[in-house]
Amino acid sequence: MTVKTELENLFLRKKPIRLLMSLNSEKQKYVSVLAKETDCTYSHIVKLLNIFKRLNIVTFEKKGRVKYISMTQEGKEIAGIFETMMRKFSKSDEKDKK
């Protein structure tokens, strides 16, 4: 599978986008918090995060028993693109309601 195909399969689904948006904050988060924020199971979040790490979207930092997740610069750029898309979708939705 090519990286392009993998990225398309990954980011054209709801849960990975929710995870990306949740991660796109200044605050470091850990897996159980992300699972609650995205309404996903712990194991699904771990699977997605491992894919994100392999694609250089996030990094892991272990402090004691807790593994914190942070966005890389590339991850922040991707998240910014999706935030722009979500704003455009919201504007389209508002126009439809009028």
C-alpha positions as CSV (number, residue, x, y, z in Angstrom):
1,M,0.0,0.0,0.0
2,T,1.4,3.4,-0.9
3,V,1.6,6.3,1.6
4,K,-0.9,8.2,-0.5
5,T,-3.4,5.3,-0.3
6,E,-2.8,4.9,3.4
7,L,-3.3,8.6,4.1
8,E,-6.5,8.6,2.0
9,N,-7.9,5.5,3.8
10,L,-6.9,7.0,7.2
11,F,-8.2,10.5,6.8
12,L,-11.4,10.0,4.9
13,R,-12.9,8.4,8.0
14,K,-14.6,10.1,11.0
15,K,-12.6,8.7,14.0
16,P,-9.1,9.6,12.7
17,I,-10.3,13.1,12.0
18,R,-11.7,13.5,15.4
19,L,-8.5,12.2,16.9
20,L,-6.4,14.6,14.8
21,M,-8.6,17.6,15.9
22,S,-8.4,16.5,19.5
23,L,-4.6,16.3,19.3
24,N,-4.3,19.7,17.7
25,S,-3.9,21.7,20.9
26,E,-1.0,23.0,22.8
27,K,-1.6,20.6,25.7
28,Q,0.0,17.1,25.6
29,K,-2.6,14.4,26.0
30,Y,-2.5,10.7,26.8
31,V,-4.4,7.8,25.3
32,S,-7.3,7.5,27.7
33,V,-8.1,11.2,27.5
34,L,-8.1,11.0,23.7
35,A,-10.4,7.9,23.8
36,K,-12.9,9.9,25.8
37,E,-12.7,13.0,23.7
38,T,-13.1,11.1,20.4
39,D,-15.7,8.5,21.7
40,C,-13.4,5.7,20.6
41,T,-12.2,2.6,22.4
42,Y,-8.7,2.7,23.9
43,S,-7.4,0.0,21.6
44,H,-8.7,1.8,18.5
45,I,-6.9,5.0,19.6
46,V,-3.7,3.1,20.2
47,K,-3.9,1.6,16.7
48,L,-4.6,5.0,15.1
49,L,-1.8,6.6,17.1
50,N,0.7,3.9,15.9
51,I,-0.3,4.7,12.3
52,F,0.1,8.5,13.0
53,K,3.5,7.8,14.5
54,R,4.6,5.8,11.5
55,L,3.5,8.6,9.2
56,N,5.3,11.2,11.3
57,I,2.2,13.0,12.5
58,V,2.7,12.4,16.3
59,T,5.5,11.6,18.7
60,F,5.3,9.8,22.0
61,E,7.0,10.9,25.2
62,K,7.0,8.6,28.2
63,K,6.9,10.3,31.7
64,G,6.8,7.8,34.4
65,R,4.0,5.3,33.6
66,V,2.2,7.7,31.3
67,K,2.8,8.0,27.5
68,Y,2.0,11.5,26.3
69,I,1.3,12.2,22.6
70,S,2.3,15.4,20.8
71,M,1.8,16.6,17.2
72,T,4.8,17.0,14.9
73,Q,5.1,20.0,12.7
74,E,3.8,18.0,9.8
75,G,0.9,16.8,11.9
76,K,0.0,20.4,12.9
77,E,0.0,21.3,9.2
78,I,-2.3,18.4,8.3
79,A,-4.6,19.3,11.2
80,G,-4.7,22.9,10.0
81,I,-5.8,21.8,6.6
82,F,-8.6,19.7,8.1
83,E,-9.7,22.5,10.4
84,T,-10.0,24.8,7.4
85,M,-12.1,22.1,5.7
86,M,-14.3,21.7,8.7
87,R,-14.9,25.5,8.8
88,K,-15.9,25.4,5.2
89,F,-18.3,22.5,5.8
90,S,-19.8,24.5,8.7
91,K,-20.3,27.5,6.4
92,S,-22.0,25.3,3.8
93,D,-24.2,23.8,6.5
94,E,-25.3,27.3,7.6
95,K,-26.1,28.3,4.0
96,D,-28.3,25.2,3.6
97,K,-30.3,26.1,6.8
98,K,-31.1,29.6,5.4
